[in-house]
Amino acid sequence: MKDVVIYTVDYCGYCKKAELLLNEKGIPYKKIDITKNENEFREKLAQYYDIEGKVTVPQIIIGGKRIGGYDVLEKLNNSGNLDELLEN
């Protein structure tokens, strides 16, 4: 299974929903809470993953590739493609 990393802030409802989805599916992940250095981390994420515009949270990384936020994670799960993405 590919590594999953999720960048979150402690006041974000979508971050909590993403964590809940991953937990319910039994998908292990590394959580990186950027709340204390939010602006700095958002800038670093924008540079590292070549994100244009505002960097939102959660940012979900699967196998080193940024997939986006909760909406994308939910769509992948509902379509059955999340399990495939984690394995391939």
N, C-alpha and C positions, 0 to 999 in steps of 0.2 A: 504494500500500500504506500502511495506517495505521501510525503510529509505535508501537513496542513498547518499553516500559520494564519492567525487572525489578529489584526491590529484593531484595538478597541479603545473607547473612552468610557469611563464609568457611568456616564449619564445618558448613554445612547440606547434607546429601545431596540433599534435594528441590530445593534451588536449583541444584545441579550437574546434576540430571536435567532440570530445566526448560531450562537453558542448552544441554544436549546436544540436546534435542528441537528447540529453535529453530535450533541450528547445523546439525543434520542436514537440516532442511527448508530451509536457506538463508535464514532469516528474520532480517533485520538487527534488532538491538535495542540499547538503551542500558542498560548494567548500572550500578546504583547500589549499591555495597557499603556497607552501614550498620554494619559490624562495630565500627568505632571509636566511634561515637556511637549505639549500638543503641537504648538506651532513649529517647533524644531523638527519633530518627527514627520509632520505633514510635508514640510519642505524636502526632507530626506526621501520620503516615499515618492514624491513627485519627481525628483531627480533620478532615483534608482529605477523606477518603473516607467519613466517617461510619461507621466500623467500630465495632461494639459488641463488648465482650469483648477478649480477648487478640489482638493483631495478630501473625499468624504470617508466616513467610517461606518461600518467596518470595511477594512480592506482584507480580502481573503486571498491567500496565496496557496496554490496546490502544486506540489512538485516544482517549486521555484517560479511558477508562472502566476501572475496576477489574474484572477478571474473577475474581480470587482467586488461588489457588496452583497448585501443580503438578498436583494431581488434576483440577482443572477444565480446565487446559491439555491434559492427556492425554485427557480425555473429549472435548473439542472436536476434538482431532486425530483420534482414533479414529472419531468420527462423521462426519468430513469437514467439520465446521462451522468449523474454525479458518481454513481458507483463505477461506471465505466471509466470516467475521467480519473478516479482514484487508483484504478488498477493499471491503466495503460499509460 
